[in-house]
Amino acid sequence: MNEHTQNPVELLIHQIRQAVREEILAATAQNGHARELLTPEQLAERLKVPVSWVYEQSRQGHIPTHRIGRYIRFDLREVMESQKKREATP
């Protein structure tokens, strides 16, 4: 079914899905390099910290957090840079 024969609700849903896809692609590419967005569990494993630490730091705004719908994801490089900045700040 093409866009001209869809009802307005279906067309709106299609447009929203397309916008979400584009945002996800934009969020996963940086400087032409693909970046990996990690789950809280994956980030905790990489940093060798408890998952509760990841959630707490995210909730307090101390680490960059990407929201994809109801899910949260993290870019390891951004998290490491944010922690370096926090350590350098007196």
ABEGO torsion letter per residue (X at the ends): XBAAABBAAAAAAAAAAAAAAAAAAAAABBGGBBBBBBBAAAAAAAAGBBAAAAAAAAAAGABBBBBBEABBBBBAAAAAAAAAAAAABX
